[in-house]
């Protein structure tokens, strides 16, 4: 009876994984990466591409692209023209995305992160998104201490004089920003930043990466707000803490610590690693 070959130790990476010094195991799935690359490429081409164009743009061999395209067509993620020479995205990805409403998905992902922030910072926070001319609070978590200042879910905030509104404008592309401003809905008490001052303000917010300033609506509140960024580096939402400093003997997290916790929470929810977490120092 031939001797048994030694078993491969469990938990160690094989050929499909690499280990970066001092870092986590990074697993590779070349076939999956190839299929996703094709989908992302076709997503930018409304008229589709020929197989030769896909091969050229992806710098891969015709055979491997052909096999992957055939599988994507078979699974109905990609359609092939009647002439057979052009490929385009089908509506399957759209159908999958809408099978679970994106806003609900965002809120479900955000709530545990927001709960963790509220526990660490002992402050409330809320998640805001753009909606028909203003910012809309879609999730809110209160301080675990039993007292806090917060905006209720469903509340609306002005685009032009709130931290969350300015962040949504600052982290939108030029076309989207113009549409948002055209749809702008002025709410009760709004004090907008005029003309060129708004563009300068939005530019400074993009440079800094977050907003921290005295609230324009409530005395004694410091608004701290970070963007939740999508893959295109635009804001999907904003995460805001209306910070209130206690003056009794309770040892609370200071402003710098709360800023750090909120920056970490927004980074955990963001889809991009380009978000600047310059949260250690107070803004000028």
The 8 nearest C-alpha neighbors of each residue, nearest first, counted from 0:
[[1, 2, 3, 4, 5, 6, 7, 8],
 [2, 0, 3, 4, 5, 6, 7, 8],
 [3, 1, 4, 0, 5, 6, 7, 8],
 [4, 2, 5, 1, 6, 0, 7, 8],
 [3, 5, 6, 2, 1, 7, 0, 8],
 [6, 4, 3, 7, 8, 2, 9, 1],
 [7, 5, 8, 4, 3, 9, 11, 2],
 [6, 8, 9, 5, 11, 4, 13, 10],
 [9, 7, 6, 11, 10, 5, 12, 13],
 [10, 8, 11, 7, 6, 12, 13, 5],
 [9, 11, 8, 12, 7, 13, 24, 16],
 [10, 12, 9, 8, 13, 7, 24, 16],
 [13, 11, 16, 10, 17, 14, 15, 24],
 [14, 12, 15, 16, 11, 17, 26, 7],
 [13, 15, 16, 12, 17, 27, 26, 11],
 [16, 14, 27, 13, 26, 28, 12, 17],
 [17, 15, 26, 12, 14, 27, 25, 13],
 [18, 16, 25, 24, 26, 19, 12, 15],
 [19, 17, 24, 25, 20, 23, 16, 22],
 [18, 20, 22, 21, 17, 23, 24, 25],
 [21, 19, 22, 18, 23, 24, 17, 25],
 [20, 22, 19, 23, 18, 24, 25, 17],
 [23, 21, 19, 20, 24, 18, 25, 17],
 [24, 22, 25, 18, 19, 21, 20, 17],
 [23, 25, 18, 17, 26, 16, 22, 19],
 [26, 24, 17, 16, 18, 23, 27, 19],
 [27, 25, 16, 15, 17, 24, 28, 12],
 [26, 28, 15, 16, 29, 25, 17, 32],
 [27, 29, 31, 30, 32, 26, 15, 16],
 [30, 28, 32, 31, 27, 33, 34, 15],
 [31, 29, 33, 32, 28, 34, 67, 35],
 [30, 32, 34, 33, 28, 29, 35, 36],
 [33, 31, 29, 35, 30, 34, 36, 28],
 [32, 34, 30, 36, 31, 35, 29, 37],
 [33, 35, 31, 37, 36, 32, 67, 30],
 [34, 36, 38, 32, 37, 33, 39, 31],
 [37, 35, 33, 39, 34, 38, 32, 40],
 [36, 38, 40, 34, 35, 39, 41, 33],
 [39, 37, 35, 41, 40, 36, 42, 34],
 [40, 38, 42, 36, 37, 41, 35, 43],
 [39, 41, 37, 42, 38, 43, 36, 44],
 [40, 42, 44, 38, 43, 39, 87, 88],
 [43, 41, 39, 40, 44, 38, 88, 45],
 [42, 44, 41, 40, 45, 39, 47, 38],
 [43, 45, 41, 47, 46, 42, 48, 40],
 [46, 44, 47, 43, 42, 87, 41, 88],
 [47, 45, 44, 87, 48, 86, 85, 41],
 [46, 48, 87, 44, 86, 45, 85, 41],
 [49, 47, 85, 86, 52, 53, 50, 87],
 [48, 50, 85, 52, 51, 84, 86, 53],
 [49, 51, 53, 52, 54, 48, 85, 84],
 [52, 50, 54, 49, 53, 55, 61, 48],
 [53, 51, 55, 49, 50, 54, 48, 56],
 [52, 54, 50, 56, 55, 51, 57, 49],
 [55, 53, 51, 57, 52, 59, 56, 58],
 [54, 56, 52, 58, 53, 57, 51, 59],
 [57, 55, 53, 58, 54, 52, 59, 40],
 [56, 58, 54, 59, 55, 53, 36, 37],
 [59, 57, 55, 56, 54, 60, 53, 61],
 [60, 58, 57, 54, 61, 64, 63, 55],
 [59, 61, 62, 63, 64, 54, 58, 65],
 [62, 60, 64, 63, 54, 65, 59, 51],
 [63, 61, 65, 64, 60, 66, 59, 67],
 [62, 64, 66, 65, 61, 60, 67, 59],
 [63, 65, 67, 61, 62, 66, 68, 60],
 [66, 64, 62, 68, 63, 67, 61, 69],
 [67, 65, 69, 63, 68, 64, 62, 70],
 [66, 68, 64, 70, 69, 65, 63, 71],
 [69, 67, 71, 65, 70, 66, 64, 72],
 [70, 68, 72, 66, 67, 71, 73, 65],
 [69, 71, 73, 67, 72, 68, 74, 66],
 [72, 70, 68, 74, 76, 73, 77, 69],
 [73, 71, 77, 75, 69, 70, 74, 78],
 [72, 74, 70, 75, 71, 69, 76, 77],
 [73, 75, 71, 72, 76, 70, 77, 69],
 [76, 74, 72, 77, 73, 71, 78, 89],
 [77, 75, 71, 89, 91, 74, 72, 88],
 [78, 76, 88, 72, 89, 75, 71, 87],
 [79, 77, 87, 89, 72, 86, 88, 75],
 [78, 80, 86, 83, 85, 81, 87, 77],
 [79, 81, 83, 85, 82, 86, 84, 78],
 [82, 80, 83, 79, 84, 85, 78, 86],
 [81, 83, 80, 84, 85, 79, 86, 49],
 [84, 82, 80, 81, 79, 85, 86, 49],
 [83, 85, 49, 82, 80, 50, 86, 79],
 [86, 84, 49, 48, 80, 79, 83, 47],
 [85, 87, 79, 47, 48, 78, 49, 80],
 [88, 86, 47, 78, 77, 41, 89, 48],
 [89, 87, 77, 78, 41, 76, 42, 90],
 [88, 90, 77, 76, 91, 78, 87, 75],
 [89, 91, 93, 92, 94, 88, 76, 77],
 [90, 92, 94, 93, 89, 76, 95, 75],
 [93, 91, 95, 94, 90, 96, 76, 89],
 [94, 92, 90, 96, 91, 95, 97, 89],
 [93, 95, 91, 97, 92, 96, 98, 90],
 [96, 94, 92, 98, 97, 93, 91, 99],
 [97, 95, 93, 94, 98, 99, 92, 101],
 [98, 96, 99, 94, 100, 95, 93, 101],
 [97, 99, 95, 96, 94, 100, 93, 101],
 [98, 100, 97, 96, 101, 104, 95, 103],
 [101, 99, 97, 103, 102, 104, 98, 96],
 [102, 100, 104, 103, 105, 99, 96, 97],
 [103, 101, 105, 104, 100, 106, 137, 107],
 [104, 102, 106, 105, 100, 101, 107, 99],
 [103, 105, 101, 107, 102, 106, 108, 100],
 [106, 104, 102, 108, 103, 107, 109, 101],
 [105, 107, 109, 103, 108, 104, 110, 102],
 [108, 106, 104, 105, 109, 110, 103, 111],
 [109, 107, 105, 106, 110, 104, 111, 112],
 [108, 110, 106, 112, 107, 111, 113, 105],
 [109, 111, 113, 112, 107, 108, 114, 106],
 [112, 110, 114, 113, 109, 115, 108, 107],
 [113, 111, 115, 109, 110, 114, 264, 116],
 [112, 114, 110, 116, 115, 111, 109, 117],
 [115, 113, 111, 117, 112, 116, 110, 118],
 [114, 116, 112, 118, 113, 117, 119, 111],
 [115, 117, 113, 119, 118, 114, 120, 260],
 [118, 116, 121, 114, 122, 120, 142, 115],
 [117, 119, 115, 121, 116, 120, 143, 114],
 [120, 118, 116, 117, 121, 115, 260, 252],
 [119, 121, 122, 117, 257, 118, 252, 116],
 [122, 120, 142, 117, 118, 119, 143, 144],
 [123, 121, 142, 117, 120, 147, 242, 124],
 [122, 124, 141, 142, 117, 140, 240, 149],
 [125, 123, 240, 239, 140, 139, 141, 122],
 [124, 126, 139, 239, 138, 238, 140, 127],
 [125, 127, 238, 138, 237, 136, 137, 139],
 [128, 126, 136, 237, 135, 236, 137, 134],
 [129, 127, 236, 135, 134, 130, 237, 136],
 [130, 128, 134, 133, 135, 131, 167, 127],
 [129, 131, 133, 132, 134, 135, 128, 155],
 [132, 130, 133, 182, 129, 183, 184, 179],
 [131, 133, 183, 182, 184, 130, 179, 129],
 [134, 132, 158, 157, 130, 184, 131, 129],
 [133, 135, 129, 156, 128, 155, 130, 164],
 [134, 136, 155, 127, 128, 154, 130, 137],
 [137, 135, 127, 152, 153, 154, 126, 138],
 [136, 138, 152, 126, 127, 153, 135, 139],
 [139, 137, 126, 152, 125, 136, 106, 140],
 [138, 140, 125, 152, 124, 126, 151, 141],
 [139, 141, 124, 123, 125, 114, 113, 142],
 [142, 140, 123, 143, 147, 124, 139, 117],
 [141, 143, 122, 123, 121, 117, 144, 147],
 [144, 142, 145, 118, 121, 141, 117, 122],
 [145, 143, 142, 146, 121, 147, 122, 141],
 [146, 144, 143, 142, 147, 141, 121, 122],
 [147, 145, 144, 142, 148, 143, 141, 122],
 [148, 146, 142, 123, 149, 122, 141, 145],
 [147, 149, 241, 123, 146, 150, 243, 242],
 [148, 150, 123, 147, 151, 241, 124, 141],
 [151, 149, 154, 152, 125, 139, 148, 136],
 [152, 150, 154, 153, 149, 139, 136, 138],
 [151, 153, 136, 137, 138, 154, 139, 150],
 [152, 154, 136, 137, 151, 135, 155, 138],
 [155, 153, 136, 152, 151, 135, 150, 156],
 [154, 156, 135, 134, 136, 153, 133, 157],
 [157, 155, 134, 133, 135, 158, 161, 154],
 [158, 156, 133, 159, 161, 160, 164, 186],
 [157, 159, 164, 133, 160, 165, 134, 161],
 [158, 160, 191, 157, 164, 161, 165, 192],
 [159, 161, 191, 190, 157, 158, 189, 192],
 [162, 160, 164, 163, 157, 165, 159, 158],
 [161, 163, 165, 164, 210, 224, 166, 222],
 [162, 164, 166, 165, 161, 237, 167, 224],
 [165, 163, 158, 161, 167, 166, 162, 134],
 [164, 166, 168, 162, 167, 163, 169, 158],
 [167, 165, 169, 163, 168, 164, 170, 162],
 [166, 168, 164, 170, 165, 169, 234, 163],
 [167, 169, 165, 166, 171, 170, 176, 164],
 [170, 168, 201, 166, 167, 171, 165, 205],
 [169, 171, 233, 234, 167, 168, 166, 172],
 [172, 170, 233, 168, 176, 169, 175, 234],
 [171, 173, 175, 174, 176, 170, 233, 169],
 [172, 174, 176, 175, 177, 171, 178, 168],
 [175, 173, 177, 176, 172, 178, 171, 179],
 [174, 176, 178, 172, 177, 173, 171, 179],
 [177, 175, 179, 173, 178, 174, 171, 168],
 [178, 176, 180, 174, 179, 175, 181, 173],
 [177, 179, 181, 175, 176, 180, 182, 174],
 [180, 178, 176, 182, 177, 181, 183, 132],
 [179, 181, 183, 177, 182, 178, 176, 132],
 [180, 182, 178, 179, 183, 177, 132, 176],
 [181, 183, 132, 179, 180, 178, 184, 131],
 [184, 182, 132, 180, 181, 179, 133, 185],
 [183, 185, 132, 133, 186, 182, 157, 131],
 [186, 184, 183, 189, 157, 187, 133, 158],
 [187, 185, 189, 157, 184, 188, 156, 155],
 [186, 188, 189, 185, 157, 190, 156, 184],
 [189, 187, 186, 190, 216, 185, 157, 191],
 [188, 190, 187, 186, 191, 160, 185, 157],
 [189, 191, 160, 188, 192, 159, 215, 157],
 [192, 190, 159, 160, 189, 193, 158, 197],
 [191, 193, 197, 196, 159, 160, 190, 194],
 [194, 192, 196, 191, 197, 195, 159, 190],
 [195, 193, 196, 197, 192, 198, 191, 199],
 [196, 194, 198, 197, 199, 193, 192, 200],
 [195, 197, 199, 194, 198, 193, 200, 192],
 [196, 198, 200, 195, 192, 199, 194, 193],
 [199, 197, 201, 195, 200, 196, 202, 194],
 [200, 198, 202, 196, 197, 201, 203, 195],
 [199, 201, 197, 203, 198, 202, 196, 204],
 [202, 200, 169, 204, 198, 203, 199, 197],
 [201, 203, 199, 205, 204, 200, 198, 206],
 [202, 204, 206, 200, 205, 201, 207, 199],
 [205, 203, 201, 207, 206, 202, 208, 209],
 [206, 204, 208, 202, 203, 207, 169, 201],
 [207, 205, 203, 204, 208, 202, 209, 201],
 [206, 208, 204, 205, 209, 203, 277, 275],
 [207, 209, 205, 275, 206, 204, 274, 276],
 [210, 208, 225, 207, 224, 204, 211, 226],
 [211, 209, 224, 223, 162, 204, 212, 225],
 [210, 212, 223, 222, 224, 209, 221, 282],
 [213, 211, 221, 222, 214, 210, 223, 162],
 [212, 214, 221, 222, 220, 215, 211, 219],
 [215, 213, 216, 221, 222, 220, 217, 212],
 [214, 216, 217, 213, 160, 161, 218, 190],
 [215, 217, 214, 218, 161, 188, 220, 189],
 [218, 216, 214, 220, 215, 219, 213, 221],
 [217, 219, 220, 214, 216, 215, 213, 221],
 [218, 220, 217, 221, 243, 213, 214, 244],
 [221, 219, 243, 214, 242, 218, 241, 217],
 [222, 220, 213, 242, 214, 212, 241, 223],
 [221, 223, 241, 214, 212, 211, 240, 213],
 [224, 222, 211, 240, 239, 210, 221, 241],
 [223, 225, 239, 210, 238, 209, 162, 240],
 [224, 226, 209, 238, 237, 265, 262, 239],
 [227, 225, 237, 234, 228, 236, 238, 166],
 [228, 226, 269, 236, 265, 237, 234, 235],
 [227, 229, 234, 269, 232, 233, 235, 226],
 [228, 230, 270, 232, 231, 233, 235, 269],
 [229, 231, 270, 271, 232, 228, 233, 269],
 [230, 232, 229, 233, 228, 271, 270, 234],
 [233, 231, 229, 228, 230, 271, 234, 170],
 [234, 232, 170, 171, 231, 228, 229, 235],
 [235, 233, 228, 170, 236, 227, 226, 167],
 [236, 234, 228, 227, 229, 233, 128, 237],
 [237, 235, 128, 227, 234, 127, 226, 126],
 [236, 238, 226, 127, 227, 126, 225, 163],
 [237, 239, 126, 225, 224, 125, 226, 265],
 [240, 238, 224, 124, 125, 223, 237, 225],
 [239, 241, 124, 223, 242, 222, 123, 224],
 [242, 240, 222, 221, 220, 223, 243, 239],
 [243, 241, 221, 240, 220, 222, 122, 244],
 [244, 242, 220, 245, 241, 221, 219, 148],
 [245, 243, 246, 242, 253, 220, 219, 254],
 [244, 246, 247, 243, 249, 251, 248, 250],
 [247, 245, 244, 248, 249, 250, 243, 251],
 [246, 248, 249, 245, 250, 244, 251, 243],
 [249, 247, 250, 246, 245, 251, 244, 252],
 [248, 250, 247, 251, 245, 246, 252, 244],
 [251, 249, 248, 252, 247, 245, 253, 246],
 [250, 252, 249, 253, 121, 245, 120, 244],
 [253, 251, 120, 256, 257, 254, 250, 121],
 [252, 254, 256, 255, 251, 257, 244, 120],
 [253, 255, 257, 256, 258, 252, 242, 244],
 [256, 254, 258, 257, 253, 259, 279, 281],
 [257, 255, 259, 258, 253, 254, 252, 260],
 [256, 258, 260, 254, 259, 120, 255, 261],
 [259, 257, 255, 261, 256, 260, 278, 262],
 [258, 260, 256, 262, 278, 257, 261, 255],
 [261, 259, 257, 263, 262, 258, 256, 116],
 [260, 262, 264, 258, 263, 259, 257, 265],
 [263, 261, 259, 265, 264, 260, 258, 276],
 [262, 264, 266, 260, 261, 265, 267, 259],
 [265, 263, 261, 267, 262, 266, 112, 260],
 [266, 264, 268, 262, 227, 267, 263, 269],
 [265, 267, 269, 263, 268, 264, 262, 227],
 [266, 268, 264, 265, 269, 263, 112, 270],
 [269, 267, 265, 266, 227, 264, 109, 270],
 [270, 268, 228, 227, 266, 271, 267, 229],
 [271, 269, 229, 230, 228, 268, 272, 227],
 [272, 270, 230, 273, 269, 229, 228, 232],
 [271, 273, 274, 270, 269, 266, 275, 228],
 [274, 272, 271, 275, 232, 228, 276, 270],
 [275, 273, 272, 276, 271, 208, 266, 228],
 [276, 274, 208, 277, 273, 207, 272, 209],
 [275, 277, 278, 262, 274, 208, 263, 266],
 [278, 276, 275, 279, 280, 208, 207, 262],
 [277, 279, 259, 276, 280, 258, 262, 281],
 [278, 280, 277, 259, 255, 281, 258, 256],
 [281, 279, 278, 282, 277, 255, 283, 258],
 [280, 282, 283, 279, 255, 278, 211, 254],
 [283, 281, 280, 211, 207, 210, 212, 278],
 [282, 281, 280, 207, 211, 212, 203, 210]]
